[in-house]
Amino acid sequence: MLEQRYRTPVSARVNFKELPRHGQVVQRDPTDQALVPITGVVKTTGYDTIELKVWRDGLISATTRQALTYGTSGASFTLGAHLSAGLYDYDLSIALLAGSARLVVARIDDLACGDTLLINGQSNATAPDYWSEGLGNQSQSKWIRSFGSSINSANVEFDRNWGMADGELGYEHCTVGSWGLRAAELLVQQEQVPVGLLNGSVGGTAIVQHMRSDAFPASKATIYGRLLFRARRAEMAESARAMIWYQGESDGEAVADYAARFQLLYDAWHQDYPALEKVYVFQIRKGCGVNFSGVREFLRSTPDLYPDVEVMSPTAAPAHDNCHFFYAGYRELGDRIARLLARDLHGSSDTHEIDPPNVLSAQKVGGAGDQILLTFRDPDDALVFEVGAEADFILEDGVAVTSGTIWGNQVLLQLAGPTTSAVISYNGHAGDGPWLRNARGVGALTFFYLPVLP
């Protein structure tokens, strides 16, 4: 098990200002490198040199020495360990030298250089093993790590260690959720670099409970503050590349409040995590208290409102229990979000059919008023309309949709009769069943009150 291991013998006093933690994942820079600073003051006199040795996979890769010059407060030093991104274990030792004598004052094991990501939201972001299937950790790897505990209390401060990420448990040491662990597994496989992942989600919470305390952003009394506390302790706050947000079931129909609060949250993320390149938003689905639109239409619109936001649908993911998912569903969500991360952060060429189909327009066609043509945003979408999906469409005047026919990125809806409805909605449904999706199985985003053009 990865744990903190600093050793400073009592025979030499060294005050470290900057020192990495055992098992830490250090964010790589654009050149696939990282410089890990090691700074401090040697308080014990009689040593002439401080030495840093770096091992990569058990072999010495670098040795750095700095002469010590003592002042009234001791001898200050500034060292740096250069790491290369990849599936490598780095070990460091810091020693004091006096002539031929050498005293090791600290050793840090199992450092790695890769990418760092954040997750927050409510219970479908927490995503533990709700049904005791024992499958959530099949993606577990020494190259997927987390820091501290996702415990929902101020006791978060007592766990300050890195460890192997866990996908089955919730609110415990290094728990990241099953879809988070699955997404990280795919990124490790594709990029061949470690992933550091923090999940700060709490089940059954409305967005108001996720707001930052501007007076004390890292307050351990708040959900926002606990994640920020851990990110700062893990040295991820300044470097995390993406935030993944899955929340909204607890907000009911309070759309205006939700939009305003999401804006505040979005601004806070970019202040406290300045390196964020992307924010990923899961649109929630019917079930878990969500009956109709709720905040789903706002979540669908987030990429139009924020240039760095991408949206993902949970529709057509299997094994939905009307609120959460069995492992098969969470695994699918991990696959979906991993493809977006790989495209946006790593330049992956796997880009076809990885976004959820997102409707652009609806228009009446034909002379009888009993057909509506839906056009979707991506002209390359290869849509699939499963028999029975027509039941998820709603017209204001109650006219039923009886079937759907695919024309490339368009769906021709056949109605039971002429409609006078000015809008159309696609509500989806809880549980499994027929869906409107793309050829890769990614379900269409639900939409509400979409104007029907004449």
C-alpha positions as CSV (number, residue, x, y, z in Angstrom):
1,M,0.0,0.0,0.0
2,L,1.3,3.5,-0.9
3,E,1.8,5.6,2.2
4,Q,3.9,8.6,3.3
5,R,7.5,7.8,4.3
6,Y,9.8,10.6,5.1
7,R,12.7,9.8,7.3
8,T,14.8,12.5,9.0
9,P,17.2,11.2,11.6
10,V,17.3,13.1,14.9
11,S,21.1,13.5,14.5
12,A,20.5,16.2,11.8
13,R,17.8,18.8,11.7
14,V,16.6,19.7,8.2
15,N,13.5,21.9,7.7
16,F,12.0,21.1,4.4
17,K,9.9,23.8,2.7
18,E,9.1,21.8,-0.4
19,L,9.2,18.0,-0.5
20,P,7.1,15.6,-2.6
21,R,5.0,12.9,-1.0
22,H,5.4,9.2,-1.3
23,G,3.4,7.9,-4.3
24,Q,2.6,11.4,-5.6
25,V,1.6,11.8,-9.3
26,V,3.2,15.0,-10.5
27,Q,1.6,16.8,-13.4
28,R,3.7,16.7,-16.6
29,D,4.3,19.8,-18.6
30,P,3.8,20.2,-22.4
31,T,7.2,18.6,-23.0
32,D,6.3,15.5,-21.0
33,Q,8.6,16.5,-18.1
34,A,8.2,17.7,-14.6
35,L,10.6,19.5,-12.2
36,V,10.0,18.5,-8.6
37,P,11.3,21.2,-6.2
38,I,13.0,20.2,-3.0
39,T,13.9,23.2,-0.8
40,G,14.6,24.0,2.8
41,V,17.1,24.8,5.4
42,V,19.8,22.6,7.1
43,K,19.8,23.6,10.7
44,T,22.6,21.2,11.9
45,T,26.1,22.6,11.3
46,G,29.1,20.6,10.2
47,Y,27.9,19.5,6.7
48,D,29.4,20.9,3.6
49,T,27.1,19.5,0.9
50,I,23.5,18.4,0.3
51,E,22.9,15.7,-2.2
52,L,19.9,14.6,-4.2
53,K,19.9,11.1,-5.9
54,V,17.1,10.1,-8.3
55,W,16.4,6.5,-9.2
56,R,14.1,5.5,-12.1
57,D,12.8,1.9,-11.9
58,G,15.6,1.1,-9.5
59,L,18.5,2.6,-11.5
60,I,20.2,5.8,-10.7
61,S,19.2,8.4,-13.2
62,A,20.6,11.6,-11.7
63,T,22.7,12.9,-8.9
64,T,22.8,16.6,-7.9
65,R,24.8,18.3,-5.2
66,Q,24.8,21.8,-3.7
67,A,27.4,23.3,-1.4
68,L,26.0,24.5,1.9
69,T,26.7,28.0,3.2
70,Y,25.6,28.5,6.8
71,G,24.1,31.8,8.0
72,T,22.4,32.7,11.2
73,S,19.3,30.6,10.5
74,G,21.2,27.7,8.8
75,A,22.1,26.7,5.3
76,S,19.4,27.1,2.7
77,F,19.2,24.8,-0.3
78,T,17.2,24.5,-3.6
79,L,17.3,21.2,-5.5
80,G,15.1,19.8,-8.2
81,A,14.3,16.3,-9.5
82,H,13.6,16.0,-13.2
83,L,11.0,13.4,-14.0
84,S,9.8,12.1,-17.4
85,A,6.2,11.2,-18.0
86,G,5.6,7.5,-18.4
87,L,5.0,4.4,-16.4
88,Y,8.1,4.8,-14.3
89,D,8.6,4.7,-10.6
90,Y,10.9,7.4,-9.3
91,D,12.6,7.2,-5.9
92,L,14.5,10.1,-4.3
93,S,17.0,10.3,-1.5
94,I,18.3,13.5,0.1
95,A,21.6,13.2,2.0
96,L,24.0,15.5,3.9
97,L,27.7,15.1,3.2
98,A,30.6,15.9,5.5
99,G,33.8,14.9,3.8
100,S,33.4,11.1,3.1
101,A,30.5,10.8,5.6
102,R,27.0,10.6,4.1
103,L,23.7,10.9,6.1
104,V,20.4,10.2,4.4
105,V,17.8,12.7,5.8
106,A,14.8,11.9,3.6
107,R,13.7,9.3,1.2
108,I,10.6,9.5,-1.1
109,D,9.5,6.5,-3.0
110,D,7.2,5.8,-6.0
111,L,6.9,9.2,-7.5
112,A,5.3,9.3,-10.9
113,C,4.8,11.9,-13.7
114,G,1.6,12.0,-15.6
115,D,-1.8,13.8,-15.6
116,T,-4.1,15.0,-12.8
117,L,-7.9,15.2,-12.9
118,L,-10.8,16.2,-10.6
119,I,-14.4,14.8,-10.2
120,N,-17.2,16.4,-8.2
121,G,-21.0,16.2,-8.0
122,Q,-23.5,13.9,-6.2
123,S,-24.1,10.2,-6.0
124,N,-23.6,9.3,-9.6
125,A,-20.2,11.0,-9.4
126,T,-19.4,9.1,-6.2
127,A,-20.3,5.9,-8.1
128,P,-19.3,3.2,-5.7
129,D,-20.4,-0.4,-5.8
130,Y,-24.1,0.3,-4.9
131,W,-25.1,-3.3,-5.7
132,S,-22.2,-5.2,-4.0
133,E,-21.1,-6.7,-7.3
134,G,-17.4,-6.6,-6.5
135,L,-16.5,-5.4,-10.0
136,G,-15.5,-1.7,-9.5
137,N,-11.8,-2.4,-8.9
138,Q,-11.2,-4.5,-12.0
139,S,-9.7,-1.3,-13.4
140,Q,-7.4,-0.8,-10.4
141,S,-3.7,-0.2,-11.1
142,K,-0.6,1.2,-9.4
143,W,-0.6,3.8,-12.1
144,I,-4.0,5.2,-11.1
145,R,-3.6,7.0,-7.8
146,S,-5.5,9.4,-5.5
147,F,-4.8,11.4,-2.4
148,G,-6.5,11.6,1.0
149,S,-10.0,10.6,1.8
150,S,-13.3,11.6,0.2
151,I,-14.9,11.4,3.7
152,N,-17.8,13.8,4.0
153,S,-16.5,15.7,7.1
154,A,-13.8,17.9,8.4
155,N,-11.9,14.7,9.2
156,V,-10.5,14.9,5.7
157,E,-7.5,16.7,7.2
158,F,-6.3,13.5,8.9
159,D,-5.6,11.6,5.7
160,R,-2.7,13.2,3.8
161,N,-1.3,10.2,1.9
162,W,-1.3,9.1,-1.7
163,G,-2.6,5.6,-2.5
164,M,-3.9,3.4,-5.2
165,A,-7.3,4.7,-6.4
166,D,-10.3,2.6,-5.4
167,G,-13.5,2.3,-7.4
168,E,-15.7,0.2,-5.2
169,L,-15.9,2.1,-1.9
170,G,-17.2,5.6,-1.1
171,Y,-16.1,8.4,1.2
172,E,-12.9,6.5,2.2
173,H,-9.1,6.6,1.5
174,C,-8.4,7.3,-2.2
175,T,-12.0,6.4,-3.4
176,V,-12.6,7.8,-6.9
177,G,-15.8,6.0,-8.1
178,S,-16.1,3.1,-10.6
179,W,-16.5,5.2,-13.8
180,G,-13.7,7.5,-12.7
181,L,-11.4,4.5,-12.2
182,R,-12.5,3.0,-15.6
183,A,-11.8,6.3,-17.4
184,A,-8.4,6.6,-15.8
185,E,-7.6,3.0,-16.8
186,L,-8.2,3.8,-20.5
187,L,-6.2,7.0,-20.3
188,V,-3.2,5.1,-18.8
189,Q,-3.5,2.4,-21.5
190,Q,-3.7,5.0,-24.3
191,E,-1.2,7.6,-23.1
192,Q,1.1,5.3,-21.1
193,V,1.3,7.8,-18.3
194,P,0.0,7.6,-14.7
195,V,-3.2,9.4,-13.6
196,G,-3.8,11.2,-10.4
197,L,-7.5,11.5,-9.7
198,L,-9.4,13.3,-6.9
199,N,-13.2,12.8,-6.4
200,G,-14.9,15.1,-3.9
201,S,-18.5,14.3,-4.7
202,V,-21.2,13.8,-2.0
203,G,-24.5,11.9,-2.7
204,G,-27.9,13.6,-2.3
205,T,-26.6,17.1,-2.6
206,A,-28.0,20.1,-4.4
207,I,-25.8,22.5,-6.2
208,V,-26.1,25.1,-3.4
209,Q,-24.3,22.7,-1.2
210,H,-21.3,22.8,-3.6
211,M,-20.8,26.5,-3.4
212,R,-17.4,27.9,-2.4
213,S,-17.0,29.9,0.8
214,D,-15.3,32.9,-0.6
215,A,-14.0,33.9,2.8
216,F,-12.3,30.5,3.2
217,P,-12.3,28.6,-0.1
218,A,-10.5,25.5,1.4
219,S,-12.9,25.2,4.4
220,K,-13.1,21.6,5.5
221,A,-16.7,22.3,6.5
222,T,-17.8,22.5,2.8
223,I,-17.8,20.0,-0.1
224,Y,-16.0,22.5,-2.3
225,G,-13.4,23.3,0.4
226,R,-12.6,19.6,1.2
227,L,-11.8,18.9,-2.5
228,L,-9.7,22.1,-2.7
229,F,-7.9,21.2,0.6
230,R,-7.0,17.8,-0.8
231,A,-5.9,19.2,-4.2
232,R,-3.6,21.7,-2.5
233,R,-2.1,19.0,-0.2
234,A,-1.6,16.8,-3.2
235,E,-0.1,19.6,-5.1
236,M,-2.7,19.3,-7.8
237,A,-4.6,22.5,-7.4
238,E,-2.3,24.5,-9.6
239,S,-1.9,21.8,-12.3
240,A,-5.1,19.7,-12.6
241,R,-6.2,19.6,-16.3
242,A,-9.9,18.9,-16.1
243,M,-13.0,18.9,-13.8
244,I,-15.7,16.4,-14.4
245,W,-19.1,17.3,-13.0
246,Y,-22.1,14.9,-12.5
247,Q,-24.8,16.6,-10.5
248,G,-28.3,17.9,-10.6
249,E,-30.8,15.2,-9.6
250,S,-31.3,16.9,-6.2
251,D,-32.2,20.3,-7.7
252,G,-35.7,19.6,-9.0
253,E,-37.0,22.3,-11.3
254,A,-35.0,25.2,-9.9
255,V,-33.4,26.0,-13.3
256,A,-32.8,29.7,-12.8
257,D,-31.1,29.2,-9.5
258,Y,-29.1,26.3,-10.9
259,A,-27.8,28.3,-13.8
260,A,-26.7,31.2,-11.5
261,R,-25.0,28.9,-9.1
262,F,-23.3,26.9,-11.9
263,Q,-21.8,30.2,-13.1
264,L,-20.4,30.9,-9.6
265,L,-19.1,27.4,-9.4
266,Y,-17.5,27.6,-12.8
267,D,-15.8,30.9,-11.9
268,A,-14.6,29.5,-8.6
269,W,-13.1,26.4,-10.3
270,H,-11.1,28.5,-12.7
271,Q,-9.8,30.7,-9.8
272,D,-8.7,27.8,-7.6
273,Y,-7.7,25.4,-10.4
274,P,-6.0,27.8,-12.8
275,A,-4.6,25.1,-15.2
276,L,-8.0,23.7,-16.0
277,E,-8.3,23.1,-19.8
278,K,-11.7,21.5,-19.8
279,V,-14.8,21.1,-17.7
280,Y,-16.9,18.0,-18.5
281,V,-20.6,18.0,-17.5
282,F,-22.8,14.9,-17.4
283,Q,-26.4,15.7,-18.3
284,I,-28.5,13.8,-15.7
285,R,-31.3,11.5,-16.9
286,K,-34.8,10.7,-15.8
287,G,-35.1,8.9,-12.5
288,C,-33.7,9.6,-9.0
289,G,-36.4,12.3,-8.5
290,V,-36.1,13.8,-12.0
291,N,-39.4,13.5,-13.9
292,F,-39.3,16.1,-16.7
293,S,-36.9,18.8,-17.7
294,G,-35.4,19.7,-14.3
295,V,-32.0,21.2,-15.0
296,R,-31.4,18.9,-17.9
297,E,-32.0,21.5,-20.6
298,F,-29.5,23.9,-18.9
299,L,-26.9,21.1,-18.7
300,R,-27.4,20.4,-22.4
301,S,-26.7,24.0,-23.2
302,T,-23.5,24.4,-21.2
303,P,-21.2,24.0,-24.2
304,D,-23.0,26.9,-25.8
305,L,-22.5,29.1,-22.7
306,Y,-18.9,28.2,-21.8
307,P,-16.2,27.7,-24.4
308,D,-14.3,25.1,-22.4
309,V,-17.2,22.9,-21.4
310,E,-18.2,19.6,-23.0
311,V,-21.3,17.7,-22.2
312,M,-21.9,13.9,-22.0
313,S,-25.1,12.0,-21.8
314,P,-25.8,9.0,-19.5
315,T,-28.7,7.9,-21.7
316,A,-28.5,4.5,-23.4
317,A,-25.9,3.4,-20.7
318,P,-27.0,0.0,-19.6
319,A,-28.0,-1.4,-16.1
320,H,-29.7,1.7,-14.8
321,D,-31.6,1.0,-11.5
322,N,-33.9,4.1,-11.9
323,C,-31.4,6.3,-10.0
324,H,-27.8,4.8,-10.1
325,F,-26.1,2.2,-12.2
326,F,-24.9,-1.3,-11.8
327,Y,-21.2,-1.6,-12.7
328,A,-21.9,-2.2,-16.4
329,G,-23.5,1.2,-16.7
330,Y,-20.7,3.0,-14.8
331,R,-18.1,1.2,-16.9
332,E,-19.9,2.6,-20.1
333,L,-19.9,6.1,-18.6
334,G,-16.1,5.7,-18.0
335,D,-15.6,4.7,-21.5
336,R,-17.5,7.7,-22.9
337,I,-15.8,10.3,-20.8
338,A,-12.4,8.8,-21.4
339,R,-12.8,9.3,-25.1
340,L,-13.6,13.0,-24.7
341,L,-10.6,13.4,-22.3
342,A,-8.3,11.6,-24.8
343,R,-9.4,13.8,-27.6
344,D,-9.3,17.1,-25.8
345,L,-6.2,16.7,-23.6
346,H,-4.2,14.2,-25.6
347,G,-5.1,14.8,-29.2
348,S,-6.5,11.3,-29.8
349,S,-7.5,10.5,-33.3
350,D,-10.5,8.5,-32.0
351,T,-13.1,11.2,-32.5
352,H,-15.9,9.7,-34.5
353,E,-19.2,9.3,-32.7
354,I,-17.8,10.0,-29.3
355,D,-20.0,13.0,-28.5
356,P,-23.6,12.5,-27.6
357,P,-26.1,13.4,-30.4
358,N,-27.3,16.9,-29.6
359,V,-30.4,18.3,-31.4
360,L,-30.1,21.4,-33.5
361,S,-33.6,22.0,-34.8
362,A,-37.1,20.6,-35.3
363,Q,-39.3,21.4,-38.3
364,K,-42.7,20.3,-39.6
365,V,-42.4,18.6,-43.0
366,G,-44.9,17.3,-45.5
367,G,-48.3,18.7,-46.1
368,A,-50.4,16.9,-43.5
369,G,-48.8,18.3,-40.4
370,D,-48.1,14.9,-39.0
371,Q,-44.3,14.7,-39.4
372,I,-41.5,16.5,-37.7
373,L,-37.9,16.4,-38.9
374,L,-35.2,16.6,-36.2
375,T,-31.7,17.7,-37.3
376,F,-28.7,17.0,-35.1
377,R,-25.7,19.2,-34.8
378,D,-23.0,16.8,-36.0
379,P,-23.4,16.3,-39.7
380,D,-21.4,13.0,-39.4
381,D,-23.7,11.5,-36.8
382,A,-24.9,8.0,-37.7
383,L,-28.0,7.9,-35.7
384,V,-29.9,4.8,-34.5
385,F,-33.6,5.0,-33.6
386,E,-34.5,1.9,-31.6
387,V,-38.1,0.7,-31.9
388,G,-40.0,2.0,-28.9
389,A,-37.9,5.2,-28.5
390,E,-40.9,7.1,-30.0
391,A,-42.6,6.9,-26.6
392,D,-40.0,9.3,-25.1
393,F,-41.0,12.2,-27.3
394,I,-43.7,14.6,-26.0
395,L,-45.8,17.2,-27.9
396,E,-47.8,19.8,-26.0
397,D,-51.1,18.9,-27.6
398,G,-50.7,15.2,-26.7
399,V,-50.4,13.9,-30.2
400,A,-48.3,10.8,-30.0
401,V,-45.1,10.0,-32.0
402,T,-45.5,6.6,-33.6
403,S,-42.2,5.9,-35.2
404,G,-38.8,7.4,-36.3
405,T,-36.8,7.0,-39.5
406,I,-33.1,7.9,-39.7
407,W,-31.7,10.0,-42.5
408,G,-28.0,10.4,-41.7
409,N,-28.0,13.0,-38.9
410,Q,-31.7,13.6,-39.1
411,V,-34.7,11.8,-37.6
412,L,-38.1,11.9,-39.3
413,L,-40.8,11.5,-36.6
414,Q,-44.1,10.1,-37.7
415,L,-47.0,11.4,-35.6
416,A,-50.4,9.8,-35.0
417,G,-52.0,12.8,-36.6
418,P,-51.6,16.5,-37.3
419,T,-50.1,18.5,-34.4
420,T,-50.5,22.1,-33.4
421,S,-47.7,21.9,-30.8
422,A,-45.1,24.7,-31.1
423,V,-42.5,22.7,-29.1
424,I,-41.2,19.2,-28.8
425,S,-39.4,17.4,-25.9
426,Y,-37.3,14.3,-25.7
427,N,-37.6,13.1,-22.1
428,G,-35.8,9.7,-22.2
429,H,-36.7,7.2,-19.5
430,A,-35.4,5.6,-16.4
431,G,-34.0,2.1,-16.6
432,D,-33.0,0.2,-19.7
433,G,-35.0,0.1,-22.9
434,P,-35.1,1.6,-26.4
435,W,-33.1,4.7,-27.2
436,L,-32.2,7.3,-29.8
437,R,-28.4,7.0,-29.9
438,N,-25.5,7.1,-32.3
439,A,-23.8,4.1,-33.9
440,R,-21.3,3.8,-31.1
441,G,-24.0,3.5,-28.5
442,V,-23.8,7.0,-27.0
443,G,-27.4,8.1,-26.1
444,A,-28.8,11.4,-27.4
445,L,-29.0,14.3,-25.0
446,T,-32.5,14.8,-23.8
447,F,-34.1,18.1,-24.8
448,F,-37.1,20.2,-23.7
449,Y,-39.4,22.7,-25.3
450,L,-37.5,22.8,-28.6
451,P,-39.3,25.1,-31.0
452,V,-41.0,23.3,-33.9
453,L,-40.5,25.5,-37.0
454,P,-43.4,25.6,-39.5
